[in-house]
Amino acid sequence: MCLKAGCSSEHCFVHPEHSEHFSLGHEHFAVWAAAWNKDENLADLETPPNHHKFNMAPGQKTADISPLLQRRLTDRNQPTNNAGPVINFNIPPELLAVFRPAPAQAAIEHGVPPPAVHDPQSLVQSGMQHGPNLTLNAFCTMYGLSQEIRTKLHDNGYTGSDTLTFIIVPELKEMGFKYGEIAALKAAMRQWCQ
C-alpha cells in the first residue's frame, strides 16, 4: 500500500534505498508474482523482476536489461543520418518473364531433350534411358552383384530392375547396405541404363 502523501496510486513500489516510488497495477503484480514463484533469484519481496514493465522502477539498472535490449534501445535513441527516404518497388513476376529462359517444356516441344539433372541420392540419373526389365536374380547376376545385396533387396520387397529405379541412398542405408554395396548397386544401375 502506498503511504506517500500526494500519491494518486493505491499500490506503489518504494525502493529500500531510494525515496522515489513507482505506481503498480494488476499487470505488474502478475509479472512480479510469476517471476517470484518461478525462482527467488529472479524476484523477491524487495526486488522486482527484470521485465519491461519495471523499467521505470527506482533502482532498476540498465545492466539488468539483456544486452540485446540494451543495444536496441541505444540504436533507437541514436540519430539517423539517412540521406533520404527508402523507396521499395514491387514488380509483378509477369513483368520479369521477359528475362527468364524458356521453360523446359518449350524445349521438349522443339525436339531438344531436357538436360539431365543428377540427384546424388538417386541410383538413376534423371532423363537416362532404362535398360531391359529384369527379375531381381537376373539383374544381380548380369551386373555381378553379391548374394548379400540380392538378399537385402529381396527382403525389402524389391522384385526387379523396374522397382530398383525408385530406391534412394538413404533408404539403402536404412536397409543396412554398406558403402561399398551402395557403390556396387550404383555402378550396376549405371550399366543397366546404358
N, C-alpha and C positions, 0 to 999 in steps of 0.2 A: 504494500500500500504506500502511496506517495504522501509524505507528511510535509513536503516543502510548501511554504506559503506561496500563493500566487500560481501554482501549477494547475493546469486545467485537466490533467490526466489522473485517473484513479490509481493506476499502477505504473511505476517507473523503475528503471534500473539505476541505482546510485552506486557508482564505483567506490570501493572502500578507500581509495587513495585520492579521489577527486571529489570536488563538491558539485560538479556538474551531474545532471541526471538525464535519462533517456526514456521517453514515453514507450510503454509496452502495450501491445494489443494481443488479441487472441492468436494471431499467426505467430507472433514472437514466442508466446508461451508453448505453442505446439512444437515449434522447431527446437526450442530450448529443452523441453521435456524429452523429445525423441533422441536428441544428442546425449543427454544425461543418462537416459535409460540404456542407450547402446554402449557407452563406455564413459566412465567417470573422468578419463583423461581428456575427453572431448569437451565436457562441460560439467559444472557442478553448481551449487547454490550461489557461489560468489563469482563464477566465471561463465559468461555466456559463450555459446559455441561460435566457431569460425564460420559464419554464414552471412550472406549479403544483407540479410535483414538487420544485422547488428553492426553494420559498417559505421554507423554514426554513434555507436555507444561510446561513452568516455572510457579511455584506457585501451581501446582496441588499437593495436599497432598494425601498420601496413605490412610488417614482417609476418603477421599471422595469416595474411592473404596468400593464396597459392602464387608461385612465380609466374604462371601463365596469366592469371588475372591481373597481377601487378603490371606485366608487360602490356596487356591490352588497355588497362587504364592509362598507362603512360602514353601509349600510342594515340589514344583517343584525345588526350589533352594536349598533344603536340600540334602546333600549327602546320597546316599542309601547304606545300609550295607548288601546287598543281598549276601548270601553265594555262589550262583551260578545261572545259568540261569534257567528259568522256562520252563519245557517241558510239553506240553499238548499232550495227546493221544486221538485220535478219534477212537472209537471202533464201527464198524457197529453193528446195533441191531441184525443182523442174528447170529453173533458170541455169543451173550449173551443168545440166545434162549435156550441153554442147561440148564441154571439156572432158567428158568421160569417154573411155574407149567403148567400142561397140560390144554389146553383151555376147557371151559365148554362143547363144542360140543363133544369132545372126551369122556368126562364122560357120556354124554347122550347116545352115541353110545354103551357104555359098560353097559347100564342099570342103571346108577347112576343118580338120578334126581338132577338137579341143586339146589344149596342152595337157600332158599327163601330170597329174598332181600326186606326189608321193606322200602318203601318210606313213610316218615311221612306225606307227602302231599296227598297221595292216600288213598282212602277208602278201597281198596282191596290190600292185600299183594301179591307181585309177586309170581307166582307159586301155588297160592291157587286154589283149585277146585271150580268152580262156582256152585251155587245152581240152583234150577229149574227156568225156565223162567216164571216170574210172571208179571201181569199187575201192574201198579203203585198202584192202590187201593188195590189189593190183597197183595202186598208186605207190604204196610203201615199197613194194618190190621193184617197180620200174625206176624209182628215183633213189634207191639204196638207203631207205630209212630203216632204222633199227627196230627190233621187235618191241623194245621199251616204248618208243614213240608210237608205234601202231597200237600197243595195248592202252596207253593213256588216251589216245584219240577214241578208240573203240569204247573204253569205259565211260567216256563223257558223251557218247551218243553220236559221234561223227561216223557217217556211213560211206562217204565217198568224196571225190575231188570237188564236187559241186558244193558240198557243205563246208569244206575247208576254207573256201574263199571268204567266209564270214568271220573267221577267227581273228581276234586281235591279240597282240602280245600280252597285255595284262591278263587276259583270260588264260593264256598258256601258262603264265606264272602261277595263277590260281590252281591250275591243274597239276602243278608240281614239275613242270618242264625245267630242265637245266638250261643254262645259257647256250651251251653247245648244241643241245637238242633244238632250241629255238632257231639257231643259225642254220642247222641242217634242214629244218622244215621250211625256212625262208628260201634257202637255195633250191629246194625241191619245187616250191611253188613258182620260183622264177623260171626254172627249166620247163615246168608244165605250161607256163604262159607263152613260152617261145615256141 
